[in-house]
Amino acid sequence: MRLLPILLFLIVVVVLLLPLVSRIRLSAPPARRPLSDELVKDPVCQTYIVKSRAVRRTESGQVRYFCSEQCARRDTGA
Ligand SMILES: [Zn+2]
């Protein structure tokens, strides 16, 4: 049989390459995370919310984050 050495060679190649591929996949995700997981404080009700879900208001150049549209309105009204 001539196939056996070829098969063995393929197995060795796969075993050697798999760790490299998984390392490349693992090293990719961290760059995506920071923005969505950041917590911000609602100045009206003092609650912490995830930045990506917060209601955003820009006031005199400063960005403020609120848990809801209600809190955002209360802050600008005061
Ligand atoms: Zn709030």
N, CA, C, O and the ligand as a Tripos MOL2 file, in Angstrom:
@<TRIPOS>MOLECULE
protein
  313   311    79     0     0
PROTEIN
NO_CHARGES

@<TRIPOS>ATOM
      1 N           0.8350   -1.2220    0.0000 N.3       1 MET1
      2 CA          0.0000    0.0000    0.0000 C.3       1 MET1
      3 C           0.8630    1.2620    0.0000 C.2       1 MET1
      4 O           1.7500    1.4320    0.8370 O.2       1 MET1
      5 N           0.5850    2.1170   -0.9350 N.am      2 ARG2
      6 CA          1.3340    3.3800   -0.9920 C.3       2 ARG2
      7 C           0.5870    4.5090   -0.2710 C.2       2 ARG2
      8 O           1.1450    5.5680    0.0170 O.2       2 ARG2
      9 N          -0.6710    4.2500    0.0040 N.am      3 LEU3
     10 CA         -1.5030    5.3050    0.5950 C.3       3 LEU3
     11 C          -1.1360    5.6230    2.0430 C.2       3 LEU3
     12 O          -1.2760    6.7590    2.4960 O.2       3 LEU3
     13 N          -0.6750    4.6230    2.7460 N.am      4 LEU4
     14 CA         -0.4280    4.8090    4.1820 C.3       4 LEU4
     15 C           0.5340    5.9610    4.5020 C.2       4 LEU4
     16 O           0.2050    6.7840    5.3560 O.2       4 LEU4
     17 N           1.6900    6.0580    3.8690 N.am      5 PRO5
     18 CA          2.5790    7.1970    4.1830 C.3       5 PRO5
     19 C           1.9490    8.5450    3.8770 C.2       5 PRO5
     20 O           2.1710    9.5260    4.5860 O.2       5 PRO5
     21 N           1.1570    8.5770    2.8040 N.am      6 ILE6
     22 CA          0.4860    9.8390    2.4420 C.3       6 ILE6
     23 C          -0.5240   10.2230    3.5330 C.2       6 ILE6
     24 O          -0.6060   11.3810    3.9420 O.2       6 ILE6
     25 N          -1.2780    9.2380    3.9870 N.am      7 LEU7
     26 CA         -2.2560    9.4740    5.0520 C.3       7 LEU7
     27 C          -1.5770    9.9490    6.3280 C.2       7 LEU7
     28 O          -2.0320   10.8840    6.9860 O.2       7 LEU7
     29 N          -0.4820    9.2840    6.6590 N.am      8 LEU8
     30 CA          0.2660    9.6760    7.8640 C.3       8 LEU8
     31 C           0.7760   11.1120    7.7390 C.2       8 LEU8
     32 O           0.7250   11.8930    8.6890 O.2       8 LEU8
     33 N           1.2650   11.4340    6.5550 N.am      9 PHE9
     34 CA          1.7530   12.7940    6.3110 C.3       9 PHE9
     35 C           0.6320   13.8230    6.4840 C.2       9 PHE9
     36 O           0.8260   14.8830    7.0790 O.2       9 PHE9
     37 N          -0.5400   13.4840    5.9530 N.am     10 LEU10
     38 CA         -1.6850   14.3950    6.0710 C.3      10 LEU10
     39 C          -2.0880   14.5950    7.5400 C.2      10 LEU10
     40 O          -2.3950   15.7060    7.9730 O.2      10 LEU10
     41 N          -2.0750   13.4860    8.2870 N.am     11 ILE11
     42 CA         -2.4480   13.5790    9.7040 C.3      11 ILE11
     43 C          -1.4560   14.4780   10.4490 C.2      11 ILE11
     44 O          -1.8460   15.3130   11.2650 O.2      11 ILE11
     45 N          -0.1700   14.2900   10.1510 N.am     12 VAL12
     46 CA          0.8490   15.1140   10.8030 C.3      12 VAL12
     47 C           0.6520   16.5930   10.4610 C.2      12 VAL12
     48 O           0.7660   17.4560   11.3310 O.2      12 VAL12
     49 N           0.3570   16.8770    9.1980 N.am     13 VAL13
     50 CA          0.1470   18.2620    8.7690 C.3      13 VAL13
     51 C          -1.0520   18.8790    9.4930 C.2      13 VAL13
     52 O          -0.9860   20.0130    9.9680 O.2      13 VAL13
     53 N          -2.1420   18.1240    9.5710 N.am     14 VAL14
     54 CA         -3.3500   18.6320   10.2370 C.3      14 VAL14
     55 C          -3.0810   18.8900   11.7150 C.2      14 VAL14
     56 O          -3.4750   19.9240   12.2550 O.2      14 VAL14
     57 N          -2.4060   17.9400   12.3670 N.am     15 VAL15
     58 CA         -2.1130   18.0760   13.7940 C.3      15 VAL15
     59 C          -1.2120   19.2900   14.0500 C.2      15 VAL15
     60 O          -1.3570   19.9830   15.0580 O.2      15 VAL15
     61 N          -0.2790   19.5350   13.1200 N.am     16 LEU16
     62 CA          0.6220   20.6770   13.2870 C.3      16 LEU16
     63 C          -0.0740   22.0040   12.9860 C.2      16 LEU16
     64 O           0.2220   23.0240   13.6080 O.2      16 LEU16
     65 N          -0.9950   21.9790   12.0330 N.am     17 LEU17
     66 CA         -1.6440   23.2240   11.6150 C.3      17 LEU17
     67 C          -2.8150   23.6330   12.5040 C.2      17 LEU17
     68 O          -3.0820   24.8260   12.6500 O.2      17 LEU17
     69 N          -3.5130   22.6780   13.0970 N.am     18 LEU18
     70 CA         -4.6870   23.0070   13.9160 C.3      18 LEU18
     71 C          -4.4080   23.9950   15.0410 C.2      18 LEU18
     72 O          -5.1590   24.9590   15.1930 O.2      18 LEU18
     73 N          -3.3610   23.7970   15.8340 N.am     19 PRO19
     74 CA         -3.0750   24.7880   16.8920 C.3      19 PRO19
     75 C          -2.8300   26.1770   16.3450 C.2      19 PRO19
     76 O          -3.2160   27.1710   16.9600 O.2      19 PRO19
     77 N          -2.1910   26.2470   15.1990 N.am     20 LEU20
     78 CA         -1.9220   27.5570   14.5860 C.3      20 LEU20
     79 C          -3.2240   28.2400   14.1910 C.2      20 LEU20
     80 O          -3.4050   29.4360   14.4220 O.2      20 LEU20
     81 N          -4.1370   27.4650   13.5890 N.am     21 VAL21
     82 CA         -5.4190   28.0290   13.1440 C.3      21 VAL21
     83 C          -6.2310   28.5030   14.3460 C.2      21 VAL21
     84 O          -6.8080   29.5900   14.3210 O.2      21 VAL21
     85 N          -6.2760   27.6860   15.3990 N.am     22 SER22
     86 CA         -7.0680   28.0710   16.5740 C.3      22 SER22
     87 C          -6.4550   29.2780   17.2690 C.2      22 SER22
     88 O          -7.1750   30.0780   17.8660 O.2      22 SER22
     89 N          -5.1380   29.4180   17.2000 N.am     23 ARG23
     90 CA         -4.4870   30.5870   17.8020 C.3      23 ARG23
     91 C          -4.8600   31.8570   17.0500 C.2      23 ARG23
     92 O          -5.0810   32.9060   17.6550 O.2      23 ARG23
     93 N          -4.9290   31.7510   15.7270 N.am     24 ILE24
     94 CA         -5.2960   32.9130   14.9060 C.3      24 ILE24
     95 C          -6.7430   33.3180   15.2160 C.2      24 ILE24
     96 O          -7.0570   34.5040   15.3200 O.2      24 ILE24
     97 N          -7.6180   32.3140   15.3630 N.am     25 ARG25
     98 CA         -9.0250   32.6070   15.6640 C.3      25 ARG25
     99 C          -9.1820   33.2230   17.0510 C.2      25 ARG25
    100 O         -10.0050   34.1150   17.2510 O.2      25 ARG25
    101 N          -8.3870   32.7410   18.0090 N.am     26 LEU26
    102 CA         -8.5020   33.2510   19.3790 C.3      26 LEU26
    103 C          -7.9590   34.6720   19.5150 C.2      26 LEU26
    104 O          -8.4480   35.4550   20.3280 O.2      26 LEU26
    105 N          -6.9560   34.9940   18.7210 N.am     27 SER27
    106 CA         -6.3290   36.3050   18.8460 C.3      27 SER27
    107 C          -7.1640   37.4090   18.1990 C.2      27 SER27
    108 O          -6.9180   38.5890   18.4480 O.2      27 SER27
    109 N          -8.1440   37.0480   17.3770 N.am     28 ALA28
    110 CA         -8.9410   38.0480   16.6630 C.3      28 ALA28
    111 C          -9.9950   38.7530   17.5400 C.2      28 ALA28
    112 O         -10.0480   39.9820   17.5110 O.2      28 ALA28
    113 N         -10.8360   38.0420   18.3200 N.am     29 PRO29
    114 CA        -11.9610   38.6730   19.0320 C.3      29 PRO29
    115 C         -11.6450   39.8650   19.9350 C.2      29 PRO29
    116 O         -12.3860   40.8450   19.8560 O.2      29 PRO29
    117 N         -10.6140   39.8740   20.7870 N.am     30 PRO30
    118 CA        -10.4160   40.9580   21.7510 C.3      30 PRO30
    119 C         -10.5250   42.3740   21.1950 C.2      30 PRO30
    120 O         -10.9480   43.2830   21.9090 O.2      30 PRO30
    121 N         -10.1540   42.5750   19.9430 N.am     31 ALA31
    122 CA        -10.1850   43.9140   19.3630 C.3      31 ALA31
    123 C         -11.6090   44.4340   19.2060 C.2      31 ALA31
    124 O         -11.8210   45.6440   19.1370 O.2      31 ALA31
    125 N         -12.5860   43.5320   19.1480 N.am     32 ARG32
    126 CA        -13.9630   43.9550   18.8940 C.3      32 ARG32
    127 C         -14.6970   44.3860   20.1650 C.2      32 ARG32
    128 O         -15.6420   45.1710   20.0880 O.2      32 ARG32
    129 N         -14.2780   43.8860   21.3340 N.am     33 ARG33
    130 CA        -15.0920   43.9950   22.5460 C.3      33 ARG33
    131 C         -15.2740   45.3730   23.1940 C.2      33 ARG33
    132 O         -16.4110   45.7310   23.5010 O.2      33 ARG33
    133 N         -14.2260   46.1580   23.4170 N.am     34 PRO34
    134 CA        -14.2800   47.3010   24.3370 C.3      34 PRO34
    135 C         -15.5380   48.1700   24.2920 C.2      34 PRO34
    136 O         -16.0940   48.4710   25.3490 O.2      34 PRO34
    137 N         -16.0020   48.5770   23.1300 N.am     35 LEU35
    138 CA        -17.1030   49.5350   23.0470 C.3      35 LEU35
    139 C         -18.4140   49.0110   23.6310 C.2      35 LEU35
    140 O         -19.0500   49.7060   24.4230 O.2      35 LEU35
    141 N         -18.8260   47.8090   23.2600 N.am     36 SER36
    142 CA        -20.1450   47.3240   23.6390 C.3      36 SER36
    143 C         -20.2420   46.9870   25.1220 C.2      36 SER36
    144 O         -21.3290   47.0740   25.6930 O.2      36 SER36
    145 N         -19.1270   46.5990   25.7700 N.am     37 ASP37
    146 CA        -19.1890   46.1430   27.1520 C.3      37 ASP37
    147 C         -18.9350   47.2540   28.1710 C.2      37 ASP37
    148 O         -18.9960   47.0090   29.3750 O.2      37 ASP37
    149 N         -18.6570   48.4490   27.7110 N.am     38 GLU38
    150 CA        -18.3190   49.5250   28.6400 C.3      38 GLU38
    151 C         -19.5550   49.9720   29.4230 C.2      38 GLU38
    152 O         -20.6450   50.0930   28.8640 O.2      38 GLU38
    153 N         -19.3700   50.2170   30.7210 N.am     39 LEU39
    154 CA        -20.4830   50.6680   31.5540 C.3      39 LEU39
    155 C         -20.4090   52.1790   31.7750 C.2      39 LEU39
    156 O         -19.3310   52.7380   31.9770 O.2      39 LEU39
    157 N         -21.5680   52.8240   31.7330 N.am     40 VAL40
    158 CA        -21.6290   54.2610   31.9850 C.3      40 VAL40
    159 C         -22.6950   54.5250   33.0470 C.2      40 VAL40
    160 O         -23.6250   53.7350   33.2150 O.2      40 VAL40
    161 N         -22.5520   55.6460   33.7630 N.am     41 LYS41
    162 CA        -23.4730   55.9530   34.8570 C.3      41 LYS41
    163 C         -24.5290   56.9600   34.4130 C.2      41 LYS41
    164 O         -24.2320   57.9830   33.7960 O.2      41 LYS41
    165 N         -25.7460   56.6350   34.7440 N.am     42 ASP42
    166 CA        -26.8560   57.5420   34.4930 C.3      42 ASP42
    167 C         -26.8290   58.6100   35.5890 C.2      42 ASP42
    168 O         -27.0010   58.2770   36.7610 O.2      42 ASP42
    169 N         -26.6170   59.8910   35.2400 N.am     43 PRO43
    170 CA        -26.5030   60.9470   36.2520 C.3      43 PRO43
    171 C         -27.8270   61.2520   36.9600 C.2      43 PRO43
    172 O         -27.8220   61.8910   38.0110 O.2      43 PRO43
    173 N         -28.9430   60.8130   36.4110 N.am     44 VAL44
    174 CA        -30.2480   61.1040   37.0120 C.3      44 VAL44
    175 C         -30.6100   60.0760   38.0760 C.2      44 VAL44
    176 O         -30.9210   60.4520   39.2060 O.2      44 VAL44
    177 N         -30.5770   58.7870   37.7430 N.am     45 CYS45
    178 CA        -30.9770   57.7600   38.7030 C.3      45 CYS45
    179 C         -29.7970   56.9440   39.2270 C.2      45 CYS45
    180 O         -29.9850   55.9700   39.9570 O.2      45 CYS45
    181 N         -28.5780   57.3440   38.8530 N.am     46 GLN46
    182 CA        -27.3530   56.7200   39.3550 C.3      46 GLN46
    183 C         -27.2340   55.2380   39.0020 C.2      46 GLN46
    184 O         -26.5880   54.4820   39.7280 O.2      46 GLN46
    185 N         -27.8420   54.8200   37.9110 N.am     47 THR47
    186 CA        -27.7660   53.4220   37.4860 C.3      47 THR47
    187 C         -26.6620   53.2600   36.4570 C.2      47 THR47
    188 O         -26.4080   54.1570   35.6530 O.2      47 THR47
    189 N         -26.0060   52.1000   36.4920 N.am     48 TYR48
    190 CA        -24.9950   51.8020   35.4790 C.3      48 TYR48
    191 C         -25.6350   51.0500   34.3210 C.2      48 TYR48
    192 O         -26.3510   50.0680   34.5190 O.2      48 TYR48
    193 N         -25.3630   51.5280   33.1050 N.am     49 ILE49
    194 CA        -25.9080   50.8640   31.9300 C.3      49 ILE49
    195 C         -24.8030   50.5960   30.9220 C.2      49 ILE49
    196 O         -23.7570   51.2450   30.9280 O.2      49 ILE49
    197 N         -25.0650   49.6170   30.0480 N.am     50 VAL50
    198 CA        -24.1190   49.3020   28.9870 C.3      50 VAL50
    199 C         -24.1760   50.4250   27.9590 C.2      50 VAL50
    200 O         -25.2470   50.8110   27.4890 O.2      50 VAL50
    201 N         -22.9930   50.9400   27.6210 N.am     51 LYS51
    202 CA        -22.8900   52.1160   26.7620 C.3      51 LYS51
    203 C         -23.6540   51.9760   25.4390 C.2      51 LYS51
    204 O         -24.3110   52.9110   24.9820 O.2      51 LYS51
    205 N         -23.5530   50.7780   24.8350 N.am     52 SER52
    206 CA        -24.1780   50.5850   23.5240 C.3      52 SER52
    207 C         -25.7010   50.6460   23.6020 C.2      52 SER52
    208 O         -26.3590   50.9060   22.5950 O.2      52 SER52
    209 N         -26.2840   50.4020   24.8170 N.am     53 ARG53
    210 CA        -27.7420   50.4120   24.9580 C.3      53 ARG53
    211 C         -28.2550   51.7000   25.5830 C.2      53 ARG53
    212 O         -29.4650   51.9180   25.6500 O.2      53 ARG53
    213 N         -27.3510   52.5510   26.0380 N.am     54 ALA54
    214 CA        -27.7570   53.7580   26.7380 C.3      54 ALA54
    215 C         -28.3360   54.7980   25.7720 C.2      54 ALA54
    216 O         -28.0360   54.8090   24.5780 O.2      54 ALA54
    217 N         -29.1760   55.6680   26.3380 N.am     55 VAL55
    218 CA        -29.7030   56.7990   25.5820 C.3      55 VAL55
    219 C         -28.6490   57.8940   25.6240 C.2      55 VAL55
    220 O         -28.2170   58.3050   26.7010 O.2      55 VAL55
    221 N         -28.2360   58.3650   24.4600 N.am     56 ARG56
    222 CA        -27.1190   59.3020   24.3990 C.3      56 ARG56
    223 C         -27.6020   60.7240   24.1440 C.2      56 ARG56
    224 O         -28.4170   60.9700   23.2550 O.2      56 ARG56
    225 N         -27.0890   61.6420   24.9280 N.am     57 ARG57
    226 CA        -27.4100   63.0550   24.7310 C.3      57 ARG57
    227 C         -26.1200   63.8740   24.7610 C.2      57 ARG57
    228 O         -25.2780   63.6850   25.6400 O.2      57 ARG57
    229 N         -25.9740   64.7620   23.8210 N.am     58 THR58
    230 CA        -24.7970   65.6180   23.8210 C.3      58 THR58
    231 C         -25.1970   67.0100   24.2660 C.2      58 THR58
    232 O         -26.0550   67.6570   23.6650 O.2      58 THR58
    233 N         -24.5420   67.4630   25.3560 N.am     59 GLU59
    234 CA        -24.8750   68.7670   25.9030 C.3      59 GLU59
    235 C         -23.6120   69.6000   26.0480 C.2      59 GLU59
    236 O         -22.6870   69.2150   26.7630 O.2      59 GLU59
    237 N         -23.5730   70.7250   25.3800 N.am     60 SER60
    238 CA        -22.4080   71.6170   25.3590 C.3      60 SER60
    239 C         -21.1010   70.8430   25.1900 C.2      60 SER60
    240 O         -20.1520   71.0110   25.9560 O.2      60 SER60
    241 N         -21.0820   69.9850   24.1600 N.am     61 GLY61
    242 CA        -19.8760   69.2440   23.8350 C.3      61 GLY61
    243 C         -19.6360   68.0230   24.6790 C.2      61 GLY61
    244 O         -18.7480   67.2290   24.3670 O.2      61 GLY61
    245 N         -20.4160   67.8390   25.7680 N.am     62 GLN62
    246 CA        -20.2430   66.6770   26.6370 C.3      62 GLN62
    247 C         -21.3020   65.6330   26.3630 C.2      62 GLN62
    248 O         -22.4910   65.9400   26.2800 O.2      62 GLN62
    249 N         -20.8560   64.3910   26.2230 N.am     63 VAL63
    250 CA        -21.8020   63.3080   25.9660 C.3      63 VAL63
    251 C         -22.2660   62.7240   27.2960 C.2      63 VAL63
    252 O         -21.4530   62.3730   28.1520 O.2      63 VAL63
    253 N         -23.5830   62.6250   27.4550 N.am     64 ARG64
    254 CA        -24.1440   62.0330   28.6800 C.3      64 ARG64
    255 C         -24.9530   60.8050   28.3090 C.2      64 ARG64
    256 O         -25.5830   60.7630   27.2530 O.2      64 ARG64
    257 N         -24.9350   59.8040   29.1800 N.am     65 TYR65
    258 CA        -25.6420   58.5640   28.9090 C.3      65 TYR65
    259 C         -26.7200   58.3280   29.9560 C.2      65 TYR65
    260 O         -26.4930   58.5080   31.1520 O.2      65 TYR65
    261 N         -27.9020   57.9230   29.4880 N.am     66 PHE66
    262 CA        -29.0260   57.6850   30.3900 C.3      66 PHE66
    263 C         -29.6070   56.2980   30.1690 C.2      66 PHE66
    264 O         -29.4750   55.7170   29.0920 O.2      66 PHE66
    265 N         -30.2690   55.7630   31.2300 N.am     67 CYS67
    266 CA        -30.8350   54.4230   31.1330 C.3      67 CYS67
    267 C         -32.0900   54.4300   30.2810 C.2      67 CYS67
    268 O         -32.4400   53.4130   29.6830 O.2      67 CYS67
    269 N         -32.7760   55.5760   30.2180 N.am     68 SER68
    270 CA        -34.0110   55.6290   29.4510 C.3      68 SER68
    271 C         -34.2430   57.0370   28.9160 C.2      68 SER68
    272 O         -33.5760   57.9940   29.3080 O.2      68 SER68
    273 N         -35.2030   57.1290   28.0160 N.am     69 GLU69
    274 CA        -35.5840   58.4190   27.4310 C.3      69 GLU69
    275 C         -36.1250   59.3510   28.5180 C.2      69 GLU69
    276 O         -35.9300   60.5650   28.4620 O.2      69 GLU69
    277 N         -36.8120   58.7600   29.5140 N.am     70 GLN70
    278 CA        -37.3570   59.5440   30.6400 C.3      70 GLN70
    279 C         -36.2670   60.2680   31.4220 C.2      70 GLN70
    280 O         -36.3880   61.4550   31.7260 O.2      70 GLN70
    281 N         -35.1910   59.5300   31.7470 N.am     71 CYS71
    282 CA        -34.0860   60.1170   32.4960 C.3      71 CYS71
    283 C         -33.3980   61.2180   31.6760 C.2      71 CYS71
    284 O         -32.9980   62.2490   32.2170 O.2      71 CYS71
    285 N         -33.2710   60.9890   30.4010 N.am     72 ALA72
    286 CA        -32.6390   61.9850   29.5390 C.3      72 ALA72
    287 C         -33.4400   63.2750   29.5450 C.2      72 ALA72
    288 O         -32.8650   64.3630   29.5600 O.2      72 ALA72
    289 N         -34.7590   63.1640   29.5330 N.am     73 ARG73
    290 CA        -35.6180   64.3560   29.5400 C.3      73 ARG73
    291 C         -35.5650   65.0620   30.8980 C.2      73 ARG73
    292 O         -35.5640   66.2910   30.9660 O.2      73 ARG73
    293 N         -35.5220   64.2700   31.9830 N.am     74 ARG74
    294 CA        -35.4590   64.8460   33.3200 C.3      74 ARG74
    295 C         -34.1760   65.6530   33.5200 C.2      74 ARG74
    296 O         -34.1830   66.6980   34.1700 O.2      74 ARG74
    297 N         -33.0630   65.1480   32.9440 N.am     75 ASP75
    298 CA        -31.7800   65.8250   33.1060 C.3      75 ASP75
    299 C         -31.7600   67.1650   32.3960 C.2      75 ASP75
    300 O         -31.2810   68.1540   32.9510 O.2      75 ASP75
    301 N         -32.2830   67.2100   31.1590 N.am     76 THR76
    302 CA        -32.2740   68.4540   30.3980 C.3      76 THR76
    303 C         -33.2790   69.4420   30.9380 C.2      76 THR76
    304 O         -33.1090   70.6490   30.7670 O.2      76 THR76
    305 N         -34.3390   68.9530   31.5970 N.am     77 GLY77
    306 CA        -35.3700   69.8230   32.1390 C.3      77 GLY77
    307 C         -34.9130   70.5220   33.4070 C.2      77 GLY77
    308 O         -35.3830   71.6230   33.6910 O.2      77 GLY77
    309 N         -34.0250   69.9320   34.1720 N.am     78 ALA78
    310 CA        -33.6080   70.4850   35.4600 C.3      78 ALA78
    311 C         -32.6970   71.6840   35.3340 C.2      78 ALA78
    312 O         -32.2720   72.2450   36.3440 O.2      78 ALA78
    313 ZN        -32.0140   56.5270   34.6470 Zn       79 ZN79
@<TRIPOS>BOND
     1     1     2 1
     2     2     3 1
     3     3     4 2
     4     3     5 am
     5     5     6 1
     6     6     7 1
     7     7     8 2
     8     7     9 am
     9     9    10 1
    10    10    11 1
    11    11    12 2
    12    11    13 am
    13    13    14 1
    14    14    15 1
    15    15    16 2
    16    15    17 am
    17    17    18 1
    18    18    19 1
    19    19    20 2
    20    19    21 am
    21    21    22 1
    22    22    23 1
    23    23    24 2
    24    23    25 am
    25    25    26 1
    26    26    27 1
    27    27    28 2
    28    27    29 am
    29    29    30 1
    30    30    31 1
    31    31    32 2
    32    31    33 am
    33    33    34 1
    34    34    35 1
    35    35    36 2
    36    35    37 am
    37    37    38 1
    38    38    39 1
    39    39    40 2
    40    39    41 am
    41    41    42 1
    42    42    43 1
    43    43    44 2
    44    43    45 am
    45    45    46 1
    46    46    47 1
    47    47    48 2
    48    47    49 am
    49    49    50 1
    50    50    51 1
    51    51    52 2
    52    51    53 am
    53    53    54 1
    54    54    55 1
    55    55    56 2
    56    55    57 am
    57    57    58 1
    58    58    59 1
    59    59    60 2
    60    59    61 am
    61    61    62 1
    62    62    63 1
    63    63    64 2
    64    63    65 am
    65    65    66 1
    66    66    67 1
    67    67    68 2
    68    67    69 am
    69    69    70 1
    70    70    71 1
    71    71    72 2
    72    71    73 am
    73    73    74 1
    74    74    75 1
    75    75    76 2
    76    75    77 am
    77    77    78 1
    78    78    79 1
    79    79    80 2
    80    79    81 am
    81    81    82 1
    82    82    83 1
    83    83    84 2
    84    83    85 am
    85    85    86 1
    86    86    87 1
    87    87    88 2
    88    87    89 am
    89    89    90 1
    90    90    91 1
    91    91    92 2
    92    91    93 am
    93    93    94 1
    94    94    95 1
    95    95    96 2
    96    95    97 am
    97    97    98 1
    98    98    99 1
    99    99   100 2
   100    99   101 am
   101   101   102 1
   102   102   103 1
   103   103   104 2
   104   103   105 am
   105   105   106 1
   106   106   107 1
   107   107   108 2
   108   107   109 am
   109   109   110 1
   110   110   111 1
   111   111   112 2
   112   111   113 am
   113   113   114 1
   114   114   115 1
   115   115   116 2
   116   115   117 am
   117   117   118 1
   118   118   119 1
   119   119   120 2
   120   119   121 am
   121   121   122 1
   122   122   123 1
   123   123   124 2
   124   123   125 am
   125   125   126 1
   126   126   127 1
   127   127   128 2
   128   127   129 am
   129   129   130 1
   130   130   131 1
   131   131   132 2
   132   131   133 am
   133   133   134 1
   134   134   135 1
   135   135   136 2
   136   135   137 am
   137   137   138 1
   138   138   139 1
   139   139   140 2
   140   139   141 am
   141   141   142 1
   142   142   143 1
   143   143   144 2
   144   143   145 am
   145   145   146 1
   146   146   147 1
   147   147   148 2
   148   147   149 am
   149   149   150 1
   150   150   151 1
   151   151   152 2
   152   151   153 am
   153   153   154 1
   154   154   155 1
   155   155   156 2
   156   155   157 am
   157   157   158 1
   158   158   159 1
   159   159   160 2
   160   159   161 am
   161   161   162 1
   162   162   163 1
   163   163   164 2
   164   163   165 am
   165   165   166 1
   166   166   167 1
   167   167   168 2
   168   167   169 am
   169   169   170 1
   170   170   171 1
   171   171   172 2
   172   171   173 am
   173   173   174 1
   174   174   175 1
   175   175   176 2
   176   175   177 am
   177   177   178 1
   178   178   179 1
   179   179   180 2
   180   179   181 am
   181   181   182 1
   182   182   183 1
   183   183   184 2
   184   183   185 am
   185   185   186 1
   186   186   187 1
   187   187   188 2
   188   187   189 am
   189   189   190 1
   190   190   191 1
   191   191   192 2
   192   191   193 am
   193   193   194 1
   194   194   195 1
   195   195   196 2
   196   195   197 am
   197   197   198 1
   198   198   199 1
   199   199   200 2
   200   199   201 am
   201   201   202 1
   202   202   203 1
   203   203   204 2
   204   203   205 am
   205   205   206 1
   206   206   207 1
   207   207   208 2
   208   207   209 am
   209   209   210 1
   210   210   211 1
   211   211   212 2
   212   211   213 am
   213   213   214 1
   214   214   215 1
   215   215   216 2
   216   215   217 am
   217   217   218 1
   218   218   219 1
   219   219   220 2
   220   219   221 am
   221   221   222 1
   222   222   223 1
   223   223   224 2
   224   223   225 am
   225   225   226 1
   226   226   227 1
   227   227   228 2
   228   227   229 am
   229   229   230 1
   230   230   231 1
   231   231   232 2
   232   231   233 am
   233   233   234 1
   234   234   235 1
   235   235   236 2
   236   235   237 am
   237   237   238 1
   238   238   239 1
   239   239   240 2
   240   239   241 am
   241   241   242 1
   242   242   243 1
   243   243   244 2
   244   243   245 am
   245   245   246 1
   246   246   247 1
   247   247   248 2
   248   247   249 am
   249   249   250 1
   250   250   251 1
   251   251   252 2
   252   251   253 am
   253   253   254 1
   254   254   255 1
   255   255   256 2
   256   255   257 am
   257   257   258 1
   258   258   259 1
   259   259   260 2
   260   259   261 am
   261   261   262 1
   262   262   263 1
   263   263   264 2
   264   263   265 am
   265   265   266 1
   266   266   267 1
   267   267   268 2
   268   267   269 am
   269   269   270 1
   270   270   271 1
   271   271   272 2
   272   271   273 am
   273   273   274 1
   274   274   275 1
   275   275   276 2
   276   275   277 am
   277   277   278 1
   278   278   279 1
   279   279   280 2
   280   279   281 am
   281   281   282 1
   282   282   283 1
   283   283   284 2
   284   283   285 am
   285   285   286 1
   286   286   287 1
   287   287   288 2
   288   287   289 am
   289   289   290 1
   290   290   291 1
   291   291   292 2
   292   291   293 am
   293   293   294 1
   294   294   295 1
   295   295   296 2
   296   295   297 am
   297   297   298 1
   298   298   299 1
   299   299   300 2
   300   299   301 am
   301   301   302 1
   302   302   303 1
   303   303   304 2
   304   303   305 am
   305   305   306 1
   306   306   307 1
   307   307   308 2
   308   307   309 am
   309   309   310 1
   310   310   311 1
   311   311   312 2
@<TRIPOS>SUBSTRUCTURE
     1 MET1         2 RESIDUE 1 A MET
     2 ARG2         6 RESIDUE 1 A ARG
     3 LEU3        10 RESIDUE 1 A LEU
     4 LEU4        14 RESIDUE 1 A LEU
     5 PRO5        18 RESIDUE 1 A PRO
     6 ILE6        22 RESIDUE 1 A ILE
     7 LEU7        26 RESIDUE 1 A LEU
     8 LEU8        30 RESIDUE 1 A LEU
     9 PHE9        34 RESIDUE 1 A PHE
    10 LEU10       38 RESIDUE 1 A LEU
    11 ILE11       42 RESIDUE 1 A ILE
    12 VAL12       46 RESIDUE 1 A VAL
    13 VAL13       50 RESIDUE 1 A VAL
    14 VAL14       54 RESIDUE 1 A VAL
    15 VAL15       58 RESIDUE 1 A VAL
    16 LEU16       62 RESIDUE 1 A LEU
    17 LEU17       66 RESIDUE 1 A LEU
    18 LEU18       70 RESIDUE 1 A LEU
    19 PRO19       74 RESIDUE 1 A PRO
    20 LEU20       78 RESIDUE 1 A LEU
    21 VAL21       82 RESIDUE 1 A VAL
    22 SER22       86 RESIDUE 1 A SER
    23 ARG23       90 RESIDUE 1 A ARG
    24 ILE24       94 RESIDUE 1 A ILE
    25 ARG25       98 RESIDUE 1 A ARG
    26 LEU26      102 RESIDUE 1 A LEU
    27 SER27      106 RESIDUE 1 A SER
    28 ALA28      110 RESIDUE 1 A ALA
    29 PRO29      114 RESIDUE 1 A PRO
    30 PRO30      118 RESIDUE 1 A PRO
    31 ALA31      122 RESIDUE 1 A ALA
    32 ARG32      126 RESIDUE 1 A ARG
    33 ARG33      130 RESIDUE 1 A ARG
    34 PRO34      134 RESIDUE 1 A PRO
    35 LEU35      138 RESIDUE 1 A LEU
    36 SER36      142 RESIDUE 1 A SER
    37 ASP37      146 RESIDUE 1 A ASP
    38 GLU38      150 RESIDUE 1 A GLU
    39 LEU39      154 RESIDUE 1 A LEU
    40 VAL40      158 RESIDUE 1 A VAL
    41 LYS41      162 RESIDUE 1 A LYS
    42 ASP42      166 RESIDUE 1 A ASP
    43 PRO43      170 RESIDUE 1 A PRO
    44 VAL44      174 RESIDUE 1 A VAL
    45 CYS45      178 RESIDUE 1 A CYS
    46 GLN46      182 RESIDUE 1 A GLN
    47 THR47      186 RESIDUE 1 A THR
    48 TYR48      190 RESIDUE 1 A TYR
    49 ILE49      194 RESIDUE 1 A ILE
    50 VAL50      198 RESIDUE 1 A VAL
    51 LYS51      202 RESIDUE 1 A LYS
    52 SER52      206 RESIDUE 1 A SER
    53 ARG53      210 RESIDUE 1 A ARG
    54 ALA54      214 RESIDUE 1 A ALA
    55 VAL55      218 RESIDUE 1 A VAL
    56 ARG56      222 RESIDUE 1 A ARG
    57 ARG57      226 RESIDUE 1 A ARG
    58 THR58      230 RESIDUE 1 A THR
    59 GLU59      234 RESIDUE 1 A GLU
    60 SER60      238 RESIDUE 1 A SER
    61 GLY61      242 RESIDUE 1 A GLY
    62 GLN62      246 RESIDUE 1 A GLN
    63 VAL63      250 RESIDUE 1 A VAL
    64 ARG64      254 RESIDUE 1 A ARG
    65 TYR65      258 RESIDUE 1 A TYR
    66 PHE66      262 RESIDUE 1 A PHE
    67 CYS67      266 RESIDUE 1 A CYS
    68 SER68      270 RESIDUE 1 A SER
    69 GLU69      274 RESIDUE 1 A GLU
    70 GLN70      278 RESIDUE 1 A GLN
    71 CYS71      282 RESIDUE 1 A CYS
    72 ALA72      286 RESIDUE 1 A ALA
    73 ARG73      290 RESIDUE 1 A ARG
    74 ARG74      294 RESIDUE 1 A ARG
    75 ASP75      298 RESIDUE 1 A ASP
    76 THR76      302 RESIDUE 1 A THR
    77 GLY77      306 RESIDUE 1 A GLY
    78 ALA78      310 RESIDUE 1 A ALA
    79 ZN79       313 GROUP 0 **** ****
